[in-house]
């Protein structure tokens, strides 16, 4: 988490965990309060594409 930053504004990201398996985050999201964008974590992989590029 220390090396991750919002791809839009470079702000800090807050992790919300919906599902964990051991020490891995299986499902959740990363939220930037600075620009109000949320990035999904699905199958342990964070999708850090800017919101206009997410499908």
C-alpha positions, 0 to 999 in steps of 0.5 A: 500500500505504501507504493500505490497512489491514485493514477488521477491525482497521485493522492493516497489510497484507502483500502476497503476489504470485502474478502480476504484469503490468508494475507491476500485481498481477494475482493475490495476497493482502493479509494482516493478521498482527494479526487473521490475515485474508487478502484476495484480489487478483483481476484487479488488484482487492483484495477488502477485504470483511470475511471474513464478507461474502466469497463 
